[in-house]
Amino acid sequence: MIDRLRPYIPTAFFAALMFYFSVHALTGDRGLLIGARREEALAERTQQLAKLKAERQRLEIEVRDLGDAHLSRDLLEERARLLLGYADPRDYVIRNNN
C-alpha cells in the first residue's frame, strides 16, 4: 500500500506547503486581508505623532523661555509658584481633595 502512495507524497507535501503559505499571505501580519486595519492603525499613529510634535514644540518654547539667554518673568513666576506651592494674595485657590 505504501508503495502505491509513494509517488504522491512529494505532491501532497508541496500542496500542504502551498496551502500554508497561501493562508499566511491572506491572514498574516502583513496579509492582504489585514490592509484596512493597517491603514486605520497608520492614521491613528499619524495623529498621535502630530500631537507629540505639537507637545514637543510647546515644551521647547517653554525651555527656551526658561533659559539664561531669554528669561520670561511670567513663566518663571508660574513655575516657582507651582514648585514651591505659593500663591499670590490676589489669586483664587481651588483645592482638589482627590
N, C-alpha and C positions, 0 to 999 in steps of 0.2 A: 504494500500500500504506500509506503514512504517513497519507494522508487517511482511510483506514478505521480506523486506530488512534487518531487524534486525539481522538475523544470519550472514549476510555478512559484517556488519560494522567492527567487530574486524579483519577480514581477510583483508579488504580494508585498515584499519589503519596500520596493520603490513606490508602490501605491500608498502604503501607510506613511512613508516619508513625505510624499506629496500632500497627503491629507493633513498631516501635522503642520507643515509649513503654510498651507492654504488657510487653515484655521487661524494661525497666528498672524498671518498677513491681514486678515479681516478684523480680528478682535484683539490683537496685541496692543501694547502701549502706543505704538505708532501705526496702528492698523487703519484701514480705510473707513471702518465704521465709527471710529473714535474721533474723526476730524472735527465734528461740530463741537464736541466738548473741549477739544484742544483750542479751538478758536475762542470759545467763551472764556476759558482759563487765560488765554493770552490777553483778551480785552480787560479782564479783571486785573491782571498783573500790570497792564499798561496804566490803568487808572491808579493803582497803588503806587507805581513808580512816579507818576506825576505828583501825587500827594507828598511823597517823600522828598522829591526835588524841591517842591514849594517850602516844605518844612525846613529843609537844609538851607535854602536861600534865606529864610527868615532868621534861622539861627546864625548864619554867617554875618548877617547885618547886625544882629544883636551883639555878637562877639566883636565885630569891628567897632561898634559904638562904645563898648566897654574897654577897648584897647587904650594904650598910653597916648597914641598919636591923636586920637579923636575921642574925647570923653563926653558922653551925653549925660548931663546932670540929672535929667528926669529918669533915665534908665538906671543910673547909679543909685538914685534915691529909692526907686522902686525895688531894686534888688536888695539894698541894705535893709529896707523895711521888711521885706519878705524873709530874709535870712535871720535878722535879729528879732523879729516878732514885734516891732514897734509900729505905732500908728500915729499919724498926725492928729492933733486935737480936733481939727476940722473934719476928719474922716468919719464916715459911718462904718461901724464894725458890725458885721453879721456873723454870729457864731454858729457853727455847724456841729452838732453834738453826735455825729456818727463815729 
